[in-house]
């Protein structure tokens, strides 16, 4: 199967954005968890 270059590029960019969003969200959650634990101690 061959896709038009513009279409495949759009999908590739969307996948990259999703990957970065997941990474950023995980990073933010980790910071929140660390802050909560440091507040307790």
C-alpha positions in Angstrom: 0.0 0.0 0.0 1.3 3.4 -1.0 0.1 6.6 0.7 0.4 10.2 -0.7 3.4 11.8 0.9 1.3 14.6 2.6 -1.1 12.1 4.1 1.7 9.8 5.6 3.6 12.8 6.8 0.5 14.1 8.7 0.0 10.6 10.3 3.7 10.6 11.3 3.5 14.0 12.9 0.4 13.0 14.8 2.1 9.9 16.1 5.1 12.0 17.2 2.9 14.5 18.9 1.1 11.7 20.8 4.4 10.2 21.9 5.7 13.5 23.2 2.4 14.2 24.9 2.5 10.9 26.7 6.2 11.6 27.7 5.4 15.1 29.0 2.3 13.9 31.0 4.3 11.1 32.6 7.1 13.6 33.5 4.6 16.0 35.0 2.9 13.2 37.0 6.3 12.1 38.3 7.0 15.6 39.5 3.7 15.8 41.3 4.3 12.5 43.0 7.8 13.5 44.1 6.4 16.9 45.4 3.7 15.1 47.5 6.2 12.6 49.0 8.7 15.4 49.8 5.9 17.4 51.5 5.1 14.4 53.7 8.6 13.9 55.0 
